[in-house]
Amino acid sequence: MRTTLSFSPLLLLFLFLFLLLLSSSFHRAAAQTLIYNTCKTGVNHDSNIDFTFCTTSLQSAPASQCADLRGLGMITIKLIQNNVTDTRCYVKHLLKNKKLDPYVKVRLQDCLELYSDAIPSVKQAVKYYKSKKFVDANREITSVMDAVITCEDGFLEKKGVVSPLKKRDNDTFQLSAISLSIMNMFQTGSH
């Protein structure tokens, strides 16, 4: 006597969905571990990197869920590019305010120039990074960091002036530090 197993289509569908969910959970957990380890390594080697900012920024990028370390590096550069472009636009908007303090206006004009110069630097960093020219990409991202520091420092020259770009400058600086940390991992083989 011969027995045959038969599965209902509903049971097969349930099994397929369960395996798909299990696979998705595994990939998400692996991505979270990579992000955690990348940010932890970054924090251990660079006091400028805030762990929470690092993990939150990387997790917010949809592509990070399936990225390897090299992919996370590209994600950080793209986040820098978006931040720099958006901040430049924001500065232009602020400069339209006719009631702007003259000192702040001059500083914002300086920042507009710095952020405008940073855009091609980030674009060049993307090209270098894709070509695995990490030293050259590092140089371009470092120039972006220098630009945001210069922008922010301009507001500190006059007592009592608060930079309207403080958070944006800090975010760009943090993202740049994370990017440099990831590139350093490739250069030193510590990944």
Secondary structure, DSSP 4 states (H G I P E B T S, - for coil): --------HHHHHHHHHHHHHHHHHHHHHHHHHHHHHHHHHHHHH-TT--HHHHHHHHHHSGGGGG--HHHHHHHHHHHHHHHHHHHHHHHHHHHT-TT--HHHHHHHHHHHHHHHHHHHHHHHHHHHHHTT-HHHHHHHHHHHHHHHHHHHHHHHTSTT---TTHHHHHHHHHHHHHHHHHHHHHHHT--
